[in-house]
Structures are given as structure tokens and as C-alpha cells.
């Protein structure tokens, strides 16, 4: 599966208002310094010491926003 990796801070810039509950992300452990990745289906995974864990998902036309804000493409 292909992903784009970013920080928790950049994730907050990518997310549109009402698209995901920021409180839930915070409770899952996402902080500004967290490493997260998003796949082509919009699933957000958080990097923990022992691996990746699913913490939420994006809806709608997130692909262009994600590539524009990160400067990255799917890898």
C-alpha cells in the first residue's frame, strides 16, 4: 500500500473543519510531533514504538490537499 507520511502538525493543516474529530485524534495519541501516514483511502495511521495503529480517516477530496501541503506524492 502507498502512503504519504507527515507530522501531526501538518495533518491538522490538511484536515477540513468537521472532517475528523480532533479530540479523538488527541486521545489516540496524535500530537504536533507525531509521525502519521495516510493511505490512498484516507486512513490515518499513527507511528508508535511497536508499529502503526489506525487512528481515523479523511473524507472527500483530500488527495490534492495532502500532496499540496506536504509536497509529497504516494510512495
C-alpha positions in Angstrom: 0.0 0.0 0.0 1.2 3.5 -0.7 1.3 6.3 1.9 2.2 9.9 2.4 4.0 10.5 5.8 3.7 13.7 7.7 3.7 15.2 11.2 0.7 15.6 13.4 1.0 19.4 12.9 0.8 19.1 9.1 -2.1 16.7 9.5 -4.1 19.5 11.2 -3.4 21.7 8.2 -4.7 19.0 5.8 -7.9 18.3 7.6 -11.0 20.3 6.7 -13.3 21.5 9.5 -15.8 18.8 10.5 -13.9 16.1 8.6 -12.4 14.4 11.7 -12.8 14.9 15.4 -9.6 16.5 16.7 -10.4 15.3 20.2 -10.4 11.7 19.0 -7.0 12.2 17.3 -5.6 13.7 20.5 -7.0 10.9 22.6 -5.4 8.4 20.2 -2.0 10.0 20.9 -1.6 12.3 17.9 0.5 15.4 18.8 2.2 18.0 16.7 5.4 16.0 16.7 3.8 12.7 15.9 4.6 10.8 12.7 1.5 9.8 10.9 0.8 8.4 7.4 -2.3 8.5 5.2 -3.0 5.9 2.5 -4.9 6.5 -0.7 -8.2 5.5 1.1 -7.7 8.3 3.6 -6.9 6.1 6.5 -4.7 7.8 9.1 -2.2 5.7 11.0 0.0 6.8 13.9 3.5 5.6 14.4 4.1 4.1 17.8 7.2 2.4 19.2 5.9 -1.0 18.2 4.3 -0.2 14.8 1.5 1.6 13.1 -2.0 2.0 14.5 -5.2 3.2 12.7 -6.5 6.4 14.4 -9.0 7.8 11.9 -9.8 8.7 8.3 -10.2 11.6 5.9 -13.2 12.1 3.7 -13.7 13.8 0.4 -11.1 15.3 -1.9 -8.1 15.0 0.5 -5.6 13.8 -2.1 -4.8 17.2 -3.6 -4.7 18.9 -0.3 -2.4 16.3 1.1 0.0 16.5 -1.9 -0.1 20.3 -2.0 0.6 20.8 1.7 3.3 18.1 2.1 5.0 18.5 -1.3 5.0 14.6 -1.4 3.4 12.0 -3.6 2.3 8.4 -2.8 5.3 6.2 -2.0 
